[in-house]
């Protein structure tokens, strides 16, 4: 950044009071910011220049890259602050239209090995090229391989709809925001090539994959692309999450309801978990009750009426690969409360047991039609206050309910641990 531009930004900070600084800096950024979208991308600018660009942005806007919260902090602050308008325009005008080129139905994925051999690229470089092409494959502690997208690109998901967002908090860390934006940028450049690279990398990772550990689908074509990848990797179980139920219903709406084509539209190796439009909403009328249980039934929205019916275990024609989930609702019979969300303390280490394997639980990945509940958690704390659609905050459980559910979850974990010891013997 030129000294003149920096001085102008600094003058703005000195000239205006705290209430107007953010707005004035945003206006200044829209007119004078020299950094184009993706200024942090080392593949475009080179690692050294990318780091310089990030430091320039940090100095300009007073962001603080530190040892614990580094470059990702700067990127996250920029895309959600002074660069937000530029970023949203880029999503609208470039990335989403790019993804839309894939088409709205499942397509065969081009084989990555075939592409590499055709181009004469040595086998030793196939993995590297695949990572560069799709933005990289991540890992989560619960499943193994995963991909994430920026929370700033979410359309339905926000603080009002989601209550709290662990993914948004994670983006503040070094490299998380950068890798999420790189992934969605590569997806928008060429969704078919992106799918080919991702399918190739997936075959060399764990037998389970989590889609959207962060962020969500951008359009119907994005849903089709994700399911095309799943169909091309039949030996991998795809655990896909979404709140974009309208797009999911548009996707299924292309096929005759309950026809063979309709059932095949979501491959057998997929569990598509969709959440209700707001926290503290229940999926079905019979489970409503107000107060600590819920404030409203999500079936008042037409898209969720269909989705919840398609996933209902009592529907003889239900889609076997759809699953409803709720956040911030009280435990009840017939639904499964996620034990990891209870933040149970390990009696041996004193640490939270946060992995599905601690409880030998795969309830949210089983295609059994049962509703999965997440009690509402943040960091090391379970049963936090969650807002409903009107912003009224309550906890899913009272203290006695929480203690009872934690006790049940701990017993489940200890029983599995004991059985595991016997298996090893």
Phi, psi and omega per residue, in radians:
X1 nan 2.412 3.139
X2 -1.196 2.727 3.137
X3 -1.103 -0.568 3.128
X4 -1.116 -0.815 -3.138
X5 -1.114 -0.717 3.122
X6 -1.107 -0.753 -3.133
X7 -1.095 -0.691 3.127
X8 -1.078 -0.760 3.117
X9 -1.096 -0.717 -3.137
X10 -1.171 -0.650 3.099
X11 -1.081 -0.636 3.119
X12 -1.090 -0.759 -3.137
X13 -1.073 -0.728 -3.107
X14 -1.274 -0.572 -2.965
X15 -1.391 -0.613 -3.021
X16 -1.868 2.657 3.119
X17 -1.317 3.028 -3.008
X18 -1.046 -0.587 -3.082
X19 -1.189 -0.443 -3.071
X20 -1.908 -0.108 -3.094
X21 -1.011 -0.837 -3.063
X22 -1.077 -0.775 3.141
X23 -1.129 -0.737 -3.117
X24 -1.186 -0.689 3.092
X25 -1.116 -0.649 3.128
X26 -1.138 -0.784 3.110
X27 -1.073 -0.713 3.111
X28 -1.102 -0.730 -3.112
X29 -1.083 -0.745 -3.100
X30 -1.104 -0.503 -3.089
X31 -1.657 -0.596 -2.942
X32 -2.153 -0.128 -3.061
X33 -1.069 2.079 -3.084
X34 -1.404 -0.103 -3.044
X35 -1.649 2.044 3.109
X36 -1.320 2.873 3.102
X37 -0.963 2.292 -3.120
X38 1.533 0.416 -3.125
X39 -1.064 -0.346 -3.087
X40 -1.511 -0.100 -2.976
X41 -1.338 1.955 -3.095
X42 -1.208 -0.406 -3.142
X43 -1.237 -0.489 3.134
X44 -1.530 -0.814 -2.999
X45 -1.759 -0.221 -2.970
X46 1.539 2.556 -3.034
X47 -1.031 -0.773 -3.081
X48 -1.116 -0.801 -3.124
X49 -1.196 -0.656 3.116
X50 -1.059 -0.746 3.113
X51 -1.130 -0.664 3.092
X52 -1.121 -0.738 3.121
X53 -1.056 -0.739 -3.136
X54 -1.123 -0.744 3.117
X55 -1.135 -0.651 3.093
X56 -1.089 -0.763 3.111
X57 -1.114 -0.725 3.137
X58 -1.051 -0.779 3.138
X59 -1.149 -0.724 -3.078
X60 -1.075 -0.764 -3.025
X61 -1.845 0.086 3.099
X62 1.338 0.374 3.071
X63 -1.348 2.720 -3.006
X64 -2.172 1.602 3.033
X65 -1.315 2.107 -3.114
X66 -2.082 -3.080 -3.138
X67 -1.201 -0.630 -3.098
X68 -1.530 -0.609 3.096
X69 -2.214 1.758 -2.922
X70 -1.840 -2.136 -3.005
X71 -1.070 -0.648 3.134
X72 -1.066 -0.571 3.098
X73 -1.069 -0.757 -3.135
X74 -1.152 -0.811 -3.140
X75 -1.070 -0.808 -3.121
X76 -1.074 -0.741 3.137
X77 -1.156 -0.634 -3.113
X78 -1.251 -0.806 -3.075
X79 -1.216 -0.437 3.122
X80 -1.679 -0.130 -3.109
X81 -2.072 -1.909 -3.037
X82 -1.107 -0.414 3.139
X83 -1.708 0.129 -2.994
X84 -1.066 -0.738 -3.118
X85 -1.148 -0.725 3.123
X86 -1.113 -0.725 -3.139
X87 -1.131 -0.803 -3.129
X88 -1.132 -0.644 3.064
X89 -1.123 -0.660 3.124
X90 -1.151 -0.719 3.092
X91 -1.075 -0.799 -3.074
X92 -1.226 -0.716 -2.988
X93 -1.679 -0.374 -3.052
X94 -2.090 -1.006 -2.972
X95 -1.225 -0.913 -3.091
X96 -1.146 -0.732 3.028
X97 -1.073 -0.582 3.093
X98 -1.123 -0.766 3.112
X99 -1.117 -0.624 -3.084
X100 -1.091 -0.297 3.120
X101 -1.161 -0.282 -3.102
X102 -1.203 -0.579 -3.055
X103 1.774 2.910 -2.972
X104 -1.729 0.043 3.140
X105 -2.237 2.878 3.123
X106 -1.059 2.342 3.125
X107 -2.240 2.662 3.026
X108 -1.105 2.424 -3.124
X109 -1.628 2.334 3.094
X110 -1.077 2.327 -3.107
X111 -1.282 2.173 -3.089
X112 -1.107 -0.695 3.134
X113 -1.067 -0.729 3.107
X114 -1.062 -0.763 -3.141
X115 -1.093 -0.755 -3.106
X116 -1.163 -0.745 -3.139
X117 -1.165 -0.685 3.141
X118 -1.102 -0.632 -3.139
X119 -1.495 -0.068 3.126
X120 1.249 0.495 -3.123
X121 -1.508 2.260 -3.124
X122 -1.024 2.548 -3.118
X123 -0.998 -0.558 -3.104
X124 -1.122 -0.308 -3.110
X125 -1.807 -0.032 -3.058
X126 -1.072 -0.783 -3.133
X127 -1.099 -0.797 -3.126
X128 -1.042 -0.813 -3.123
X129 -1.135 -0.629 3.133
X130 -1.140 -0.759 3.109
X131 -1.078 -0.732 -3.134
X132 -1.186 -0.574 -3.076
X133 -1.317 -0.638 -3.086
X134 -1.890 0.032 3.064
X135 1.592 0.016 3.056
X136 1.764 2.522 3.089
X137 -1.757 2.241 3.141
X138 -1.718 -3.024 3.101
X139 -2.458 2.491 3.010
X140 -2.106 2.653 -3.077
X141 -1.160 -0.446 -3.059
X142 -1.432 -0.549 -3.017
X143 -2.222 -0.565 -3.007
X144 2.013 -2.135 -3.045
X145 -1.156 2.569 -3.074
X146 -2.830 2.876 2.971
X147 -2.360 2.626 3.120
X148 -2.340 2.737 3.098
X149 -2.161 2.809 -3.132
X150 -1.139 2.413 3.069
X151 -1.187 -0.406 3.089
X152 -1.158 -0.301 3.131
X153 -1.617 -0.060 3.107
X154 -1.121 2.513 3.131
X155 -1.809 -0.894 3.069
X156 -1.474 -0.721 -3.071
X157 -1.181 2.192 3.024
X158 -2.817 -3.089 -3.086
X159 -1.062 -0.600 -3.114
X160 -1.218 -0.741 -3.091
X161 -1.430 -0.616 -3.003
X162 -1.692 -0.318 -3.098
X163 1.432 -1.313 3.016
X164 -2.276 2.748 -3.100
X165 -2.399 1.810 3.117
X166 -1.139 -0.523 -3.121
X167 -1.173 -0.695 3.120
X168 -1.117 -0.619 3.103
X169 -1.236 -0.629 3.132
X170 -1.167 -0.556 -3.116
X171 -1.117 -0.320 -3.134
X172 -1.279 -0.232 -3.116
X173 -1.461 2.815 -3.110
X174 -1.062 2.333 3.029
X175 1.364 -0.398 -3.094
X176 -1.147 -0.890 3.118
X177 -1.065 -0.720 -3.123
X178 -1.100 -0.822 -3.107
X179 -1.162 -0.646 3.107
X180 -1.126 -0.723 3.125
X181 -1.239 -0.599 3.102
X182 -1.134 -0.695 -3.134
X183 -1.080 -0.840 -3.097
X184 -1.239 -0.544 3.103
X185 -1.152 -0.765 3.114
X186 -1.150 -0.642 3.103
X187 -1.067 -0.725 -3.135
X188 -1.269 -0.449 3.141
X189 -1.194 -0.808 -3.107
X190 -2.777 1.602 -3.055
X191 -1.106 -0.509 3.115
X192 -1.272 -0.808 3.110
X193 -1.112 -0.682 3.080
X194 -1.023 -0.799 -3.139
X195 -1.119 -0.707 3.133
X196 -1.074 -0.798 3.135
X197 -1.152 -0.734 -3.115
X198 -1.143 -0.752 3.121
X199 -1.074 -0.698 3.120
X200 -1.094 -0.839 -3.126
X201 -1.161 -0.609 -3.100
X202 -1.112 -0.609 -3.113
X203 -1.179 -0.351 3.140
X204 -1.735 0.022 3.135
X205 -1.798 -2.707 -3.087
X206 -1.234 2.813 -3.128
X207 -1.304 0.044 3.102
X208 -2.292 2.481 -3.082
X209 -2.285 2.370 3.060
X210 -1.915 2.089 3.066
X211 -1.635 2.488 3.105
X212 1.081 0.867 2.969
X213 -1.119 -0.396 3.066
X214 -2.459 2.506 3.095
X215 1.334 -2.975 -3.033
X216 -2.738 3.063 -3.110
X217 -1.145 2.547 -3.059
X218 -1.646 -0.400 3.131
X219 -2.994 3.138 -3.139
X220 -1.068 -0.665 -3.129
X221 -1.106 -0.573 3.099
X222 -1.162 -0.704 3.063
X223 -1.046 -0.801 -3.140
X224 -1.092 -0.669 3.134
X225 -1.131 -0.757 3.138
X226 -1.106 -0.701 -3.134
X227 -1.307 -0.467 3.043
X228 -1.171 -0.709 3.079
X229 -1.082 -0.734 3.132
X230 -1.079 -0.770 -3.135
X231 -1.115 -0.544 -3.117
X232 -1.455 -0.105 3.106
X233 -2.230 1.179 -3.022
X234 -1.130 -0.329 -3.129
X235 -1.554 0.027 3.106
X236 -1.934 2.319 3.047
X237 -1.513 2.141 -3.101
X238 -1.731 2.072 3.131
X239 -1.870 1.750 -2.979
X240 -1.927 2.346 -3.096
X241 -2.014 2.510 3.085
X242 -2.779 2.641 2.893
X243 -1.961 -0.056 -3.129
X244 -1.431 1.051 -3.106
X245 -1.103 -0.661 3.090
X246 -0.977 -0.733 3.104
X247 -1.192 -0.661 3.111
X248 -1.100 -0.710 3.123
X249 -1.249 -0.594 3.041
X250 -1.106 -0.687 3.128
X251 -1.096 -0.880 -3.141
X252 -1.190 -0.473 -3.122
X253 -1.181 -0.146 3.086
X254 -1.308 -0.235 -3.042
X255 -2.060 2.646 3.106
X256 -1.075 2.211 -3.067
X257 -0.974 2.276 3.103
X258 1.168 0.221 3.056
X259 -1.418 2.932 3.115
X260 -1.050 -0.675 3.121
X261 -1.127 -0.637 3.123
X262 -1.124 -0.789 3.123
X263 -1.153 -0.685 -3.117
X264 -1.307 -0.173 -3.111
X265 -1.158 -0.388 2.992
X266 -2.054 1.900 -3.033
X267 -0.999 2.751 -3.066
X268 -1.136 -0.409 -3.117
X269 -1.573 0.378 -3.108
X270 -2.091 2.406 2.844
X271 -2.037 1.933 3.139
X272 -1.670 1.869 -3.123
X273 -1.716 2.085 3.114
X274 -2.023 2.497 -3.133
X275 -1.773 2.815 3.139
X276 -1.243 2.797 -3.015
X277 -1.094 -0.519 3.099
X278 -2.308 2.770 3.007
X279 -1.143 2.708 3.117
X280 1.133 0.410 3.003
X281 -1.844 2.480 3.057
X282 -1.733 2.749 -3.043
X283 -1.390 -0.482 -2.981
X284 -2.278 2.575 -3.090
X285 -0.993 -0.716 -3.067
X286 -1.171 -0.236 -3.120
X287 -1.764 0.087 -3.126
X288 -1.404 2.876 -3.122
X289 3.115 -0.211 3.125
X290 1.352 3.123 3.091
X291 1.082 -2.287 -3.073
X292 -1.183 -0.368 -3.102
X293 -1.418 -0.971 3.133
X294 -2.952 2.931 3.088
X295 -1.927 -0.330 -3.052
X296 -2.845 2.690 3.066
X297 -1.669 2.300 -3.040
X298 -1.287 -0.131 -3.106
X299 -1.196 -0.048 3.067
X300 -1.246 -0.246 3.072
X301 -1.705 2.243 -3.000
X302 -1.032 -0.691 -3.131
X303 -1.119 -0.718 -3.130
X304 -1.314 -0.458 3.028
X305 -1.017 -0.868 3.136
X306 -1.109 -0.868 -3.069
X307 -1.054 -0.815 -3.131
X308 -1.145 -0.573 3.070
X309 -1.219 -0.740 3.130
X310 -1.108 -0.497 -3.088
X311 -1.657 -0.134 -3.043
X312 -1.170 2.160 -3.112
X313 -1.101 -0.378 -3.141
X314 -1.525 -0.046 3.080
X315 -1.543 1.980 -3.084
X316 -1.081 -0.353 -3.138
X317 -1.845 0.264 -3.043
X318 -1.009 2.718 3.042
X319 -1.379 2.133 -3.000
X320 -1.201 -0.183 -3.064
X321 -1.963 0.258 3.071
X322 -1.887 2.536 -3.108
X323 -2.527 2.293 3.103
X324 -1.495 2.566 3.024
X325 -2.397 2.699 3.136
X326 -2.286 2.656 3.094
X327 -2.189 2.251 3.055
X328 1.399 0.356 3.079
X329 -1.824 2.673 -3.062
X330 -1.287 2.615 3.118
X331 -1.081 2.498 3.131
X332 -2.648 2.801 -3.137
X333 -1.164 2.415 3.126
X334 1.653 -0.216 3.070
X335 -2.053 2.792 -3.141
X336 -1.941 2.104 3.093
X337 -1.528 2.133 -3.091
X338 -1.047 2.093 -3.113
X339 -1.205 -0.492 -3.139
X340 -1.192 -0.467 3.138
X341 -1.277 -0.197 -3.131
X342 -1.460 -0.204 3.105
X343 0.924 0.968 3.134
X344 -1.297 2.396 3.137
X345 -1.446 2.315 3.044
X346 -1.263 2.109 -3.096
X347 -1.137 -0.331 -3.125
X348 -1.537 -0.638 -3.071
X349 -1.928 -0.350 -3.087
X350 1.387 0.031 -3.132
X351 -1.636 2.787 3.087
X352 -1.186 2.415 3.044
X353 -1.579 1.770 -3.002
X354 -1.961 0.115 -3.139
X355 -1.848 2.483 3.114
X356 -0.985 -0.628 -3.117
X357 -1.118 -0.426 3.101
X358 -1.070 -0.527 -3.083
X359 -1.915 0.044 -3.043
X360 0.909 0.792 -3.047
X361 -1.987 2.311 3.039
X362 -2.368 0.542 -3.038
X363 -1.011 -0.694 -3.082
X364 -1.365 -0.144 3.137
X365 -1.917 -0.065 3.109
X366 -1.461 2.377 3.121
X367 -1.562 1.107 -3.090
X368 -1.918 -0.041 3.112
X369 1.439 -0.085 -3.124
X370 -1.339 2.472 3.114
X371 -1.258 2.421 3.056
X372 -1.865 2.332 3.133
X373 -1.957 2.415 3.005
X374 -2.002 2.023 -2.974
X375 -1.115 -0.181 -3.075
X376 1.661 1.823 -3.094
X377 -2.485 2.767 -3.128
X378 -2.634 2.111 -3.112
X379 1.015 -2.179 -3.129
X380 -1.626 0.170 -3.013
X381 -1.943 2.235 3.073
X382 -1.623 2.899 2.941
X383 0.955 0.765 -3.110
X384 -1.347 2.841 3.051
X385 -1.086 2.207 3.126
X386 -2.099 2.356 3.139
X387 -1.446 2.485 2.972
X388 -1.472 -2.953 -3.046
X389 -1.181 -0.313 3.101
X390 -1.666 0.072 3.110
X391 1.479 0.067 3.125
X392 -1.368 2.174 -3.057
X393 -1.714 2.351 2.996
X394 -2.599 2.874 3.065
X395 -1.619 2.625 -3.135
X396 -1.189 -0.518 -3.068
X397 -2.328 2.642 2.939
X398 -1.421 3.073 -3.021
X399 -1.097 -0.623 3.140
X400 -1.206 -0.740 3.102
X401 -1.069 -0.781 -3.139
X402 -1.056 -0.814 -3.140
X403 -1.074 -0.683 3.137
X404 -1.150 -0.779 -3.132
X405 -1.179 -0.673 3.090
X406 -1.113 -0.683 3.110
X407 -1.099 -0.761 3.115
X408 -1.110 -0.750 -3.130
X409 -1.149 -0.700 3.123
X410 -1.122 -0.720 3.101
X411 -1.082 -0.693 3.095
X412 -1.077 -0.763 -3.138
X413 -1.165 -0.739 -3.110
X414 -1.191 -0.645 3.095
X415 -1.105 -0.766 3.130
X416 -1.152 -0.671 3.135
X417 -1.110 -0.708 3.134
X418 -1.165 -0.736 3.106
X419 -1.103 -0.686 3.136
X420 -1.091 -0.667 3.107
X421 -1.099 -0.730 3.141
X422 -1.157 -0.630 3.113
X423 -1.112 -0.686 -3.118
X424 -1.185 -0.584 3.098
X425 -1.190 nan nan
